[in-house]
Amino acid sequence: MTAYNVVRFRVKPGKEAAFIASQQQSFESGDMPGALDAALIKTGDRTYCFIGKWDRFESIVAARPQMIGFLDDVRPYLEDLGDGLGVTDPVSGEVVAERVT
């Protein structure tokens, strides 16, 4: 069953261009089995969400070490989100309803 992961970030002032470039590079170089689509969206002032679409939830689980590696590359660009979250607010799960065109 199709699954998604979503990760929220807040980027330090002056680091947005470097953060976006690093994400684009990871999209181009990151071969992750089961990954179908990926996007980085700007949700506010210095806030972004990564959204990944996967063939199944188990593919997300298998890719977590590689995704943590990508996070380690951008960690210097990120602000702590507060409330004990650290620099990311990740969620993931299987699709229960979806519109596909």
Helices and strands as residue ranges (DSSP letters): E 3-10, H 16-29, E 35-44, E 47-54, H 57-74, G 75-77, E 89-94
